[in-house]
Amino acid sequence: MTQYDLHTHSTASDGSLSPKELVLRAHENGVTHLALTDHDGTEGMEEAIQAAQDNEMTLIPGVEISVSWHSSTVHIVGLQLDVNNAQLQQGLAGLRDYRRQRARKIADKLDKAGIAGALEGAGQYASETMLGRVHFARFLVEKGYAKDMKDVFKRFLVKNKPGYVSGDWASLAEAVSWIQAAGGQAVIAHPARYKMTNTKRRKLLAEFSSLGGVGLEVSSGNQHPEEVRTMARLAEEFNLLASCGSDFHSPDKGWNDVGQMTALPPSVTPIWTQWQ
């Protein structure tokens, strides 16, 4: 039986499993077609492709790009990418440079709040290329400043809290153009998760579609079936292909294990029907 999971993360960004370990877990869970979509980078792809070949799985090269859009941060997944494309990699490199600058600002703010050594502490959990808020969160939990990851974000890393630094990411047009340059398909990730009105969400979908975006992640991990049906209706209305992905980061979060998500409704057109 064919099973797709088109949104997952490894230690190459903020996941807790190596690309190989991620592929093995996906294989154990019955996934046949897996997309590795690490944040703003593709460093784990070679290892993941090799592991997929060893286990007779199909690995879809992907990425998840951070975007600033009308005062909101949204994420655009790219699927079926040529990860060696120069325009894509130049864009991603710029985002990773910004992440490093942002990390230093977060550490400075935490230091002023009485938490020393945050940059070095977070760096122990990060890959060579990607240092993000999740890594700061792990450091703060380890040092006893918070009881768990959720507690960290609530008390330290959101607006008006000691370690908050606003994001200044790629534009929506840039993200879509980088994915298109690499021969890929642009998909709006977990659209139900953004804190925006229905009117604003529809505006996002309309602009995304006009720029050449082709997909909507109709089913995402930890998503209520009614939300899946709502996103399916939006995909139909805006003529977008339907994607599905667990947004898997760690085995510790049992509610969105790799390969686990609500099935796509029969009314939508799955994105993989366009693949050769």
Buried (B, 14 or more C-beta within 10 A) or exposed (E): EEBBBBBBBBBBBBBBBBBBBBBBBBBEBEBBBBBBBBBBBBBBBEBBBBBBEEBEBBBBBBBBBBBBBEEBEBBBBBBBBEBEBEBBBEBBEBBBEBBEEBBEBBBBBBBEBEBEEBBEBBBEBBBEBBBBBBBBBBBBBEEEBBEEBEBBBEBBBEEEBBBBBEEEBBEBBBBBBBBBBBEBBBBBBBBBBBEBEEEBBBBBBEBBBEBEBBBBBBBBBBBEEEBBBBBBEBBBEBEBBBBBBBBBBBEEBEEBBBBBBBEBBEEBBBBBEEEE
